[in-house]
Amino acid sequence: MKPNTSHIKQIKVVSNTHWDREFRHTFEKTRRRLLTMMDVTVDILEKDPEYASFTMDGHTIMIDDYLEMRPERRALIEKLIKARRLIIGPYYTLPEEFSVGQEPLVRNLLWGRRTVEKYGGKVGTVAYTPSSWGQTGQMPQILSDFGQKYMMFYRGISHDETDAEWIWEAPDGTRITASRFAIFCRYNWYYQVHRAVTADAVFEKNYDWDAHDEVPVRIADGMAGEDLTFDLQAPELKYDKVKLKQAIFDMIEREGRHFTTPVFLAMHGHDISAAHPLESQIIKDAKELLEGEYCIEHTDLEGFWDAVEKHLDHEKMTVLKGERRSYLKEGMWTFLFPGTISARTYLKQKDFSATARLVYYAEPLASMASSLGMEYPKSYLDRGWSHLLSNHTHDANGGCAPDAVCEEIASRYAKASDIGDIVIEDAMCHIAKNISPEGQPQGAMQLIVFNSLPFERDVIAPIDLEVPARHKAKAARLVSTSNTEVARQPISVEKSSLFVDSIWEVPRIVDSNRIKFYAKLSKLPALGYRAYMIVPESQALRTRGTIVANDTTLENEFIRASVNPNGTVDLVCKKTGKNYSHLNYLTSQGECGNAWKHVAPVFDRKYNSLGVRASVFVKESGPLVGSIGVTYDFEVPADYGDGKGRSEVLTKIPVAIDYRLRQGAERLEVTVRLNNTAKDHWLRANFPCDIKTEQSTSDTHFDVIHRPIALPDSTGWVEEAFGTHPLQTFVSLDDKKDCFALLPQGLFEYEVLEDDAHTLSLTFLRACRIKLAVSEEKLTELPDTGIQCPGEQTFRYSIFAGAGDWSQNALLSQAADANHPIRAIMTSRGHGNLPLETSLFALDNTVLHVSAVKQAEDGKGLIIRIFNPCETTQQASLTFRRNIQFASRCRMDEGLLHPLDTVGGTLSLSIEPKKIYTARVQLKLD
């Protein structure tokens, strides 16, 4: 930091807004405010040529939202965007990054660029994001692939780490020039200059009713809900020029030391702020008053960086690498607030599910089907992504908003999931309809199994058949030339009937026998399908042997899992002989915080389920699958009582757990269902690993990272440090000999406790209250209860035990296999010429991860994105079922970099450490 402010010579004023698409109010009610904000801003830009520009918060979706209601203003909006007076992009929405998947971060920028160009603009080079509680480590690499040179954010970086300007390096070495702003971050001109001369205040926010004639209006009939505000219908325009010069001096004195160059960034904007009619006059007056002392310019962020770049010495700048999730040791306002990843976990689960449907099923299956003659369903996929990305506005997907907002969010997740299902089913039906009927009699029945992952898989899957009643079937065999012996385990047989829909007919009815069983399917083609003939059998299926070793124990080749009387499970890894005891006990501790952060009661009491007496029973028993069920009541305080200590009144949380083990599996599947009857508590599942290590390992966006277990001593820091961290699909502990991992579905928060057993804790929910601190001087608590996550909740994850570390066990592929099971459809013989089995392509290195298989944005070829999470270069081959016509390395924005050499249908890759590798591939026609 500079010793004084004498180096500051230029002040770049950037007018802007921070616009939450939905936060305090629902989307439509917020959009009504957006219309006013945009009407005012656009009118000022149109009528005042001296008002240089207005920055729309780094994202673009609000332009769509605005023009949907103001279509007559599109020409003016386009004119302002083309002239770079209305600045939008590069993002589509501003997500809380750690609550969403990795591929949506890329699609967000694709959609942002698409939207900017739709309105005649060109995306700039500054990625400004006044959002996300922390920044994922691969952002420099992602942004660079989209032509971004600069990144600006302020949460997840503390002032003691660097001055305002610094270098951010991704794990692969990609660098981007960054700014963390100064003390007042994105508000500095707004608070210290604008408010000083227009409101006679800097921090003070008290409203004096008698001092203003502004027509404040508030609904007063009790019919409009809580948290109502006064809206000023005729706000005064005041300006005291006398205070302007001193206000600017005070701002420079407070913040100038943070900037490393003579250029001072003055951000004029606030949450939901509009362009101010007097802004250009204030800046003009400031220029005159400070002529000879400072050069003051009204510009945008591009203009700021153009000026700064002339003074930067990149070789001497501070370099920070990777994930930015620092707690605030020094500074003001810019807290990390890590609690959002555990707020409203049900929304995170819905996001995980919707993303999986689009990324891991719909797009790859549609890509395969389109290579087999189906038209790629771009319009449907775009609609699905529109619903998903529109949920990725940080306070929304972070779970911070009131219940009415979150109900809308949940509805959009449902629509995104439905659209994913539509695309999946259309792709499967196209293939079913066009499979060759050669050698099959009329009336033949087939099961077509689809593997959407890019590696060959052996699976034990539940199959659900409806066999026409005329067969009098009590069982059914599956026959394929590639998988001649399909082992089965019965589940159920019952009489049934169902509709047969047709566009030509009323729904007809077929009487049937519904036959459910587990099937062991071997060597399913990578990103492909296989057709099995269904052969009805008149005799019920009988099997011998079982995975259930005794009434409380499951055992296969790799794992022995014994359920204890308290519902926990002991696990023995047969590879290493390591015994893990009392896994999966629950803890409940008090919660007085809000969506942004955990706050414990002054006198907390932490409860655990180790002392409960559970009912333990065998649910499934067979050679392929065994499961043991557990039920118990977990008694915890009803709420946080007086806020100092948890209530003395206890409530029972009914808990039901299924432990399931499959033949040949290295992981134990766990499903926990519970009825959350308690409020104000942090509920977690706990796994004492007893692995001696100083770090945890988890996947994050396009990477796998290690984090220290030991907490820093945050005594005296502005913000207290916590031990919680985000994950995407797995977290593991290892000592190079033993490896223990959790593979959750849509649960994004974990912690490794600093106890003797290095207990790994996985957050189920953090039931808290809505305490809005829109202004630091006023905390508003709403009566909404949805954030308490009441009622029925379901949590799914797998427990993995093995030898070595995460890479030796290919945990990314393990998690993908666990979280994305095969899909299957029952059909008759087809009417086309497709083979009974095929693959789009196969990847031969399972430590790598394919994050996207989709049609290119311009429709020319496939986009395949792979990332290497290792610290060593990885060799791999992509082998396609058809010869390759053309292959090119490209950026994540899909711009071509250079051609790739291919041999027939094989593309050989050498992927550098931590690199996100995107290829465009066009296949030859058959």
Solvent accessible surface area in square Angstrom, and as a share of the most:
residue,aa,sasa,rsa
1,M,123,0.55
2,K,74,0.31
3,P,117,0.73
4,N,70,0.36
5,T,20,0.11
6,S,79,0.51
7,H,37,0.16
8,I,3,0.02
9,K,114,0.48
10,Q,40,0.18
11,I,0,0.00
12,K,14,0.06
13,V,0,0.00
14,V,0,0.00
15,S,1,0.00
16,N,1,0.01
17,T,0,0.00
18,H,5,0.02
19,W,6,0.02
20,D,13,0.07
21,R,25,0.09
22,E,1,0.01
23,F,24,0.10
24,R,59,0.22
25,H,38,0.17
26,T,27,0.16
27,F,24,0.10
28,E,94,0.42
29,K,118,0.50
30,T,8,0.05
31,R,16,0.06
32,R,139,0.51
33,R,78,0.28
34,L,3,0.02
35,L,11,0.05
36,T,69,0.40
37,M,8,0.04
38,M,0,0.00
39,D,29,0.15
40,V,57,0.33
41,T,0,0.00
42,V,0,0.00
43,D,46,0.24
44,I,21,0.11
45,L,0,0.00
46,E,92,0.41
47,K,153,0.65
48,D,31,0.16
49,P,113,0.71
50,E,107,0.48
51,Y,0,0.00
52,A,35,0.27
53,S,6,0.04
54,F,2,0.01
55,T,5,0.03
56,M,0,0.00
57,D,0,0.00
58,G,2,0.02
59,H,4,0.02
60,T,0,0.00
61,I,3,0.02
62,M,1,0.00
63,I,0,0.00
64,D,35,0.18
65,D,8,0.04
66,Y,0,0.00
67,L,13,0.07
68,E,118,0.53
69,M,92,0.41
70,R,60,0.22
71,P,89,0.56
72,E,130,0.58
73,R,44,0.16
74,R,96,0.35
75,A,79,0.61
76,L,30,0.15
77,I,0,0.00
78,E,38,0.17
79,K,135,0.57
80,L,5,0.03
81,I,8,0.04
82,K,124,0.52
83,A,62,0.48
84,R,86,0.31
85,R,49,0.18
86,L,1,0.01
87,I,20,0.10
88,I,10,0.05
89,G,11,0.10
90,P,5,0.03
91,Y,11,0.04
92,Y,12,0.05
93,T,0,0.00
94,L,2,0.01
95,P,12,0.08
96,E,1,0.00
97,E,8,0.04
98,F,3,0.01
99,S,2,0.01
100,V,0,0.00
101,G,13,0.12
102,Q,18,0.08
103,E,3,0.01
104,P,1,0.01
105,L,8,0.04
106,V,0,0.00
107,R,7,0.02
108,N,2,0.01
109,L,3,0.01
110,L,5,0.02
111,W,29,0.10
112,G,0,0.00
113,R,66,0.24
114,R,76,0.28
115,T,4,0.02
116,V,2,0.01
117,E,99,0.44
118,K,94,0.40
119,Y,6,0.02
120,G,34,0.33
121,G,12,0.11
122,K,167,0.71
123,V,32,0.18
124,G,20,0.19
125,T,37,0.21
126,V,14,0.08
127,A,0,0.00
128,Y,3,0.01
129,T,7,0.04
130,P,5,0.03
131,S,7,0.05
132,S,1,0.01
133,W,11,0.04
134,G,0,0.00
135,Q,0,0.00
136,T,0,0.00
137,G,5,0.05
138,Q,1,0.00
139,M,6,0.03
140,P,0,0.00
141,Q,7,0.03
142,I,0,0.00
143,L,0,0.00
144,S,38,0.24
145,D,29,0.15
146,F,21,0.09
147,G,43,0.41
148,Q,5,0.02
149,K,126,0.53
150,Y,20,0.08
151,M,0,0.00
152,M,0,0.00
153,F,1,0.00
154,Y,7,0.02
155,R,42,0.15
156,G,1,0.01
157,I,2,0.01
158,S,2,0.01
159,H,12,0.05
160,D,67,0.35
161,E,51,0.23
162,T,10,0.06
163,D,36,0.19
164,A,0,0.00
165,E,4,0.02
166,W,0,0.00
167,I,8,0.04
168,W,0,0.00
169,E,22,0.10
170,A,0,0.00
171,P,26,0.17
172,D,31,0.16
173,G,37,0.35
174,T,32,0.18
175,R,130,0.48
176,I,6,0.03
177,T,12,0.07
178,A,0,0.00
179,S,0,0.00
180,R,2,0.01
181,F,3,0.01
182,A,1,0.01
183,I,43,0.22
184,F,4,0.02
185,C,1,0.01
186,R,9,0.03
187,Y,28,0.11
188,N,3,0.01
189,W,0,0.00
190,Y,44,0.17
191,Y,5,0.02
192,Q,2,0.01
193,V,0,0.00
194,H,15,0.07
195,R,36,0.13
196,A,12,0.09
197,V,2,0.01
198,T,18,0.10
199,A,44,0.34
200,D,102,0.53
201,A,15,0.12
202,V,30,0.17
203,F,82,0.34
204,E,110,0.49
205,K,67,0.29
206,N,153,0.79
207,Y,101,0.39
208,D,78,0.40
209,W,140,0.49
210,D,132,0.68
211,A,67,0.52
212,H,54,0.24
213,D,124,0.64
214,E,12,0.06
215,V,81,0.47
216,P,33,0.20
217,V,67,0.38
218,R,109,0.40
219,I,87,0.44
220,A,93,0.72
221,D,91,0.47
222,G,75,0.72
223,M,167,0.74
224,A,40,0.31
225,G,51,0.49
226,E,120,0.54
227,D,34,0.18
228,L,50,0.25
229,T,52,0.30
230,F,110,0.46
231,D,62,0.32
232,L,66,0.33
233,Q,113,0.50
234,A,50,0.39
235,P,86,0.54
236,E,62,0.28
237,L,101,0.50
238,K,90,0.38
239,Y,61,0.23
240,D,54,0.28
241,K,88,0.37
242,V,135,0.78
243,K,75,0.32
244,L,0,0.00
245,K,73,0.31
246,Q,106,0.47
247,A,7,0.06
248,I,0,0.00
249,F,59,0.25
250,D,53,0.28
251,M,0,0.00
252,I,2,0.01
253,E,89,0.40
254,R,98,0.36
255,E,0,0.00
256,G,0,0.00
257,R,69,0.25
258,H,10,0.05
259,F,1,0.01
260,T,43,0.25
261,T,4,0.02
262,P,32,0.20
263,V,0,0.00
264,F,0,0.00
265,L,1,0.01
266,A,0,0.00
267,M,0,0.00
268,H,9,0.04
269,G,1,0.01
270,H,36,0.16
271,D,39,0.20
272,I,83,0.42
273,S,18,0.12
274,A,38,0.30
275,A,3,0.02
276,H,32,0.14
277,P,60,0.38
278,L,44,0.22
279,E,0,0.00
280,S,12,0.08
281,Q,81,0.36
282,I,0,0.00
283,I,4,0.02
284,K,92,0.39
285,D,8,0.04
286,A,0,0.00
287,K,87,0.37
288,E,102,0.46
289,L,61,0.31
290,L,0,0.00
291,E,143,0.64
292,G,85,0.81
293,E,84,0.38
294,Y,31,0.12
295,C,79,0.47
296,I,7,0.03
297,E,70,0.31
298,H,18,0.08
299,T,15,0.09
300,D,16,0.09
301,L,10,0.05
302,E,35,0.16
303,G,21,0.20
304,F,0,0.00
305,W,1,0.00
306,D,91,0.47
307,A,11,0.08
308,V,0,0.00
309,E,61,0.27
310,K,166,0.70
311,H,84,0.37
312,L,24,0.12
313,D,65,0.34
314,H,70,0.31
315,E,162,0.73
316,K,170,0.72
317,M,27,0.12
318,T,58,0.33
319,V,58,0.34
320,L,26,0.13
321,K,115,0.49
322,G,9,0.09
323,E,40,0.18
324,R,20,0.07
325,R,32,0.12
326,S,29,0.19
327,Y,27,0.10
328,L,2,0.01
329,K,83,0.35
330,E,84,0.38
331,G,28,0.27
332,M,52,0.23
333,W,42,0.15
334,T,2,0.01
335,F,53,0.22
336,L,2,0.01
337,F,44,0.18
338,P,8,0.05
339,G,5,0.05
340,T,1,0.01
341,I,3,0.01
342,S,0,0.00
343,A,0,0.00
344,R,1,0.00
345,T,3,0.02
346,Y,52,0.20
347,L,1,0.01
348,K,3,0.01
349,Q,39,0.18
350,K,82,0.35
351,D,2,0.01
352,F,33,0.14
353,S,39,0.25
354,A,0,0.00
355,T,12,0.07
356,A,12,0.09
357,R,74,0.27
358,L,0,0.00
359,V,5,0.03
360,Y,34,0.13
361,Y,16,0.06
362,A,0,0.00
363,E,3,0.02
364,P,4,0.02
365,L,1,0.00
366,A,0,0.00
367,S,1,0.01
368,M,0,0.00
369,A,0,0.00
370,S,35,0.23
371,S,24,0.16
372,L,19,0.09
373,G,66,0.63
374,M,29,0.13
375,E,152,0.68
376,Y,24,0.09
377,P,27,0.17
378,K,73,0.31
379,S,91,0.59
380,Y,90,0.34
381,L,6,0.03
382,D,33,0.17
383,R,137,0.50
384,G,0,0.00
385,W,7,0.02
386,S,37,0.24
387,H,26,0.12
388,L,0,0.00
389,L,0,0.00
390,S,8,0.05
391,N,0,0.00
392,H,1,0.00
393,T,7,0.04
394,H,9,0.04
395,D,11,0.06
396,A,0,0.00
397,N,4,0.02
398,G,0,0.00
399,G,0,0.00
400,C,1,0.01
401,A,0,0.00
402,P,11,0.07
403,D,27,0.14
404,A,50,0.39
405,V,1,0.00
406,C,2,0.01
407,E,120,0.54
408,E,54,0.24
409,I,0,0.00
410,A,23,0.18
411,S,54,0.35
412,R,34,0.12
413,Y,4,0.02
414,A,54,0.42
415,K,96,0.41
416,A,0,0.00
417,S,16,0.11
418,D,84,0.43
419,I,11,0.05
420,G,0,0.00
421,D,33,0.17
422,I,62,0.31
423,V,1,0.01
424,I,0,0.00
425,E,79,0.35
426,D,72,0.37
427,A,1,0.01
428,M,3,0.01
429,C,73,0.44
430,H,31,0.14
431,I,0,0.00
432,A,8,0.06
433,K,130,0.55
434,N,38,0.19
435,I,0,0.00
436,S,25,0.16
437,P,43,0.27
438,E,152,0.68
439,G,82,0.79
440,Q,16,0.07
441,P,88,0.55
442,Q,155,0.69
443,G,41,0.39
444,A,8,0.06
445,M,17,0.08
446,Q,1,0.00
447,L,5,0.03
448,I,0,0.00
449,V,1,0.01
450,F,2,0.01
451,N,1,0.01
452,S,5,0.04
453,L,4,0.02
454,P,12,0.08
455,F,30,0.12
456,E,98,0.44
457,R,9,0.03
458,D,97,0.50
459,V,19,0.11
460,I,16,0.08
461,A,6,0.05
462,P,84,0.53
463,I,5,0.02
464,D,70,0.36
465,L,0,0.00
466,E,36,0.16
467,V,0,0.00
468,P,36,0.23
469,A,40,0.31
470,R,171,0.63
471,H,52,0.23
472,K,155,0.66
473,A,0,0.00
474,K,107,0.45
475,A,2,0.02
476,A,0,0.00
477,R,102,0.37
478,L,6,0.03
479,V,56,0.32
480,S,11,0.07
481,T,134,0.78
482,S,62,0.40
483,N,9,0.05
484,T,98,0.57
485,E,151,0.68
486,V,18,0.10
487,A,46,0.36
488,R,37,0.13
489,Q,5,0.02
490,P,56,0.35
491,I,74,0.37
492,S,46,0.30
493,V,70,0.40
494,E,92,0.41
495,K,181,0.77
496,S,34,0.22
497,S,62,0.40
498,L,70,0.35
499,F,136,0.57
500,V,67,0.39
501,D,113,0.58
502,S,40,0.26
503,I,149,0.76
504,W,213,0.75
505,E,84,0.38
506,V,107,0.62
507,P,77,0.48
508,R,126,0.46
509,I,116,0.59
510,V,45,0.26
511,D,92,0.48
512,S,3,0.02
513,N,18,0.09
514,R,80,0.29
515,I,4,0.02
516,K,60,0.25
517,F,4,0.01
518,Y,12,0.05
519,A,0,0.00
520,K,69,0.29
521,L,0,0.00
522,S,34,0.22
523,K,125,0.53
524,L,1,0.00
525,P,15,0.09
526,A,5,0.04
527,L,1,0.00
528,G,0,0.00
529,Y,1,0.00
530,R,4,0.02
531,A,6,0.05
532,Y,0,0.00
533,M,56,0.25
534,I,6,0.03
535,V,45,0.26
536,P,39,0.25
537,E,43,0.19
538,S,70,0.45
539,Q,139,0.62
540,A,37,0.29
541,L,29,0.15
542,R,190,0.70
543,T,54,0.31
544,R,224,0.82
545,G,57,0.55
546,T,68,0.40
547,I,9,0.04
548,V,18,0.10
549,A,52,0.40
550,N,70,0.36
551,D,108,0.56
552,T,53,0.31
553,T,4,0.02
554,L,1,0.00
555,E,51,0.23
556,N,15,0.08
557,E,100,0.45
558,F,61,0.25
559,I,0,0.00
560,R,80,0.29
561,A,0,0.00
562,S,30,0.20
563,V,7,0.04
564,N,21,0.11
565,P,77,0.48
566,N,18,0.09
567,G,1,0.01
568,T,1,0.01
569,V,0,0.00
570,D,35,0.18
571,L,0,0.00
572,V,46,0.27
573,C,1,0.01
574,K,87,0.37
575,K,110,0.47
576,T,34,0.20
577,G,53,0.51
578,K,38,0.16
579,N,85,0.44
580,Y,2,0.01
581,S,46,0.30
582,H,83,0.37
583,L,0,0.00
584,N,1,0.01
585,Y,29,0.11
586,L,0,0.00
587,T,5,0.03
588,S,0,0.00
589,Q,26,0.11
590,G,0,0.00
591,E,1,0.00
592,C,20,0.12
593,G,5,0.05
594,N,22,0.11
595,A,1,0.01
596,W,29,0.10
597,K,82,0.35
598,H,21,0.09
599,V,59,0.34
600,A,48,0.37
601,P,7,0.05
602,V,114,0.65
603,F,139,0.58
604,D,53,0.27
605,R,75,0.27
606,K,108,0.46
607,Y,55,0.21
608,N,74,0.38
609,S,1,0.01
610,L,68,0.34
611,G,76,0.73
612,V,29,0.17
613,R,198,0.72
614,A,14,0.11
615,S,66,0.43
616,V,42,0.24
617,F,84,0.35
618,V,55,0.31
619,K,98,0.42
620,E,37,0.17
621,S,66,0.43
622,G,2,0.02
623,P,31,0.19
624,L,3,0.01
625,V,0,0.00
626,G,0,0.00
627,S,0,0.00
628,I,0,0.00
629,G,0,0.00
630,V,1,0.00
631,T,55,0.32
632,Y,17,0.06
633,D,71,0.37
634,F,3,0.01
635,E,77,0.35
636,V,0,0.00
637,P,0,0.00
638,A,26,0.20
639,D,43,0.22
640,Y,23,0.09
641,G,40,0.38
642,D,114,0.59
643,G,23,0.23
644,K,123,0.52
645,G,17,0.17
646,R,6,0.02
647,S,17,0.11
648,E,142,0.64
649,V,102,0.59
650,L,75,0.37
651,T,27,0.16
652,K,115,0.49
653,I,0,0.00
654,P,61,0.39
655,V,4,0.02
656,A,38,0.29
657,I,1,0.00
658,D,18,0.09
659,Y,1,0.00
660,R,52,0.19
661,L,0,0.00
662,R,54,0.20
663,Q,53,0.24
664,G,38,0.36
665,A,20,0.15
666,E,35,0.16
667,R,33,0.12
668,L,0,0.00
669,E,38,0.17
670,V,2,0.01
671,T,15,0.09
672,V,0,0.00
673,R,98,0.36
674,L,3,0.01
675,N,46,0.24
676,N,3,0.02
677,T,60,0.35
678,A,2,0.02
679,K,90,0.38
680,D,0,0.00
681,H,0,0.00
682,W,9,0.03
683,L,0,0.00
684,R,7,0.03
685,A,0,0.00
686,N,1,0.01
687,F,0,0.00
688,P,24,0.15
689,C,1,0.00
690,D,72,0.37
691,I,2,0.01
692,K,134,0.57
693,T,23,0.13
694,E,151,0.68
695,Q,72,0.32
696,S,2,0.01
697,T,3,0.02
698,S,0,0.00
699,D,4,0.02
700,T,7,0.04
701,H,1,0.00
702,F,0,0.00
703,D,2,0.01
704,V,2,0.01
705,I,30,0.15
706,H,79,0.35
707,R,10,0.04
708,P,97,0.61
709,I,16,0.08
710,A,66,0.51
711,L,76,0.38
712,P,70,0.44
713,D,113,0.59
714,S,21,0.14
715,T,116,0.67
716,G,78,0.75
717,W,61,0.21
718,V,70,0.40
719,E,15,0.07
720,E,114,0.51
721,A,7,0.05
722,F,46,0.19
723,G,10,0.10
724,T,10,0.06
725,H,39,0.18
726,P,3,0.02
727,L,2,0.01
728,Q,15,0.07
729,T,29,0.17
730,F,0,0.00
731,V,0,0.00
732,S,0,0.00
733,L,1,0.00
734,D,18,0.10
735,D,57,0.30
736,K,143,0.61
737,K,123,0.52
738,D,8,0.04
739,C,0,0.00
740,F,0,0.00
741,A,0,0.00
742,L,0,0.00
743,L,1,0.00
744,P,0,0.00
745,Q,57,0.25
746,G,0,0.00
747,L,0,0.00
748,F,6,0.02
749,E,5,0.02
750,Y,1,0.00
751,E,23,0.10
752,V,10,0.06
753,L,34,0.17
754,E,110,0.49
755,D,60,0.31
756,D,132,0.68
757,A,27,0.21
758,H,32,0.14
759,T,3,0.02
760,L,0,0.00
761,S,0,0.00
762,L,0,0.00
763,T,2,0.01
764,F,0,0.00
765,L,0,0.00
766,R,2,0.01
767,A,0,0.00
768,C,1,0.00
769,R,59,0.21
770,I,3,0.01
771,K,25,0.10
772,L,3,0.01
773,A,55,0.43
774,V,65,0.37
775,S,28,0.18
776,E,110,0.49
777,E,107,0.48
778,K,131,0.55
779,L,111,0.55
780,T,27,0.16
781,E,86,0.38
782,L,15,0.07
783,P,88,0.55
784,D,36,0.19
785,T,66,0.38
786,G,17,0.17
787,I,1,0.00
788,Q,8,0.04
789,C,1,0.01
790,P,74,0.47
791,G,25,0.25
792,E,136,0.61
793,Q,17,0.08
794,T,46,0.27
795,F,0,0.00
796,R,102,0.37
797,Y,5,0.02
798,S,5,0.03
799,I,0,0.00
800,F,0,0.00
801,A,2,0.02
802,G,0,0.00
803,A,38,0.29
804,G,4,0.04
805,D,23,0.12
806,W,18,0.06
807,S,35,0.23
808,Q,132,0.59
809,N,17,0.09
810,A,19,0.15
811,L,0,0.00
812,L,7,0.04
813,S,10,0.07
814,Q,30,0.13
815,A,1,0.00
816,A,6,0.04
817,D,32,0.17
818,A,21,0.17
819,N,13,0.07
820,H,6,0.03
821,P,80,0.50
822,I,19,0.09
823,R,76,0.28
824,A,38,0.29
825,I,36,0.18
826,M,63,0.28
827,T,35,0.20
828,S,59,0.38
829,R,76,0.28
830,G,2,0.02
831,H,161,0.72
832,G,23,0.22
833,N,132,0.68
834,L,17,0.09
835,P,66,0.41
836,L,81,0.40
837,E,57,0.25
838,T,19,0.11
839,S,25,0.16
840,L,0,0.00
841,F,0,0.00
842,A,36,0.28
843,L,10,0.05
844,D,101,0.52
845,N,25,0.13
846,T,56,0.33
847,V,18,0.10
848,L,3,0.01
849,H,17,0.08
850,V,12,0.07
851,S,2,0.01
852,A,2,0.01
853,V,7,0.04
854,K,8,0.04
855,Q,42,0.19
856,A,1,0.01
857,E,50,0.22
858,D,84,0.44
859,G,38,0.37
860,K,128,0.54
861,G,20,0.19
862,L,17,0.09
863,I,0,0.00
864,I,1,0.00
865,R,0,0.00
866,I,1,0.01
867,F,1,0.00
868,N,0,0.00
869,P,1,0.01
870,C,13,0.08
871,E,128,0.57
872,T,84,0.49
873,T,62,0.36
874,Q,32,0.14
875,Q,117,0.52
876,A,7,0.05
877,S,27,0.17
878,L,0,0.00
879,T,67,0.39
880,F,11,0.04
881,R,75,0.27
882,R,29,0.11
883,N,79,0.40
884,I,10,0.05
885,Q,116,0.52
886,F,72,0.30
887,A,2,0.02
888,S,1,0.01
889,R,36,0.13
890,C,2,0.01
891,R,79,0.29
892,M,1,0.00
893,D,14,0.07
894,E,10,0.04
895,G,20,0.19
896,L,95,0.47
897,L,89,0.44
898,H,89,0.40
899,P,100,0.63
900,L,32,0.16
901,D,136,0.70
902,T,47,0.28
903,V,123,0.71
904,G,40,0.39
905,G,12,0.11
906,T,41,0.24
907,L,0,0.00
908,S,81,0.52
909,L,6,0.03
910,S,60,0.38
911,I,0,0.00
912,E,74,0.33
913,P,45,0.28
914,K,22,0.09
915,K,42,0.18
916,I,5,0.02
917,Y,9,0.03
918,T,1,0.01
919,A,1,0.01
920,R,18,0.07
921,V,1,0.00
922,Q,57,0.25
923,L,24,0.12
924,K,97,0.41
925,L,162,0.81
926,D,142,0.73
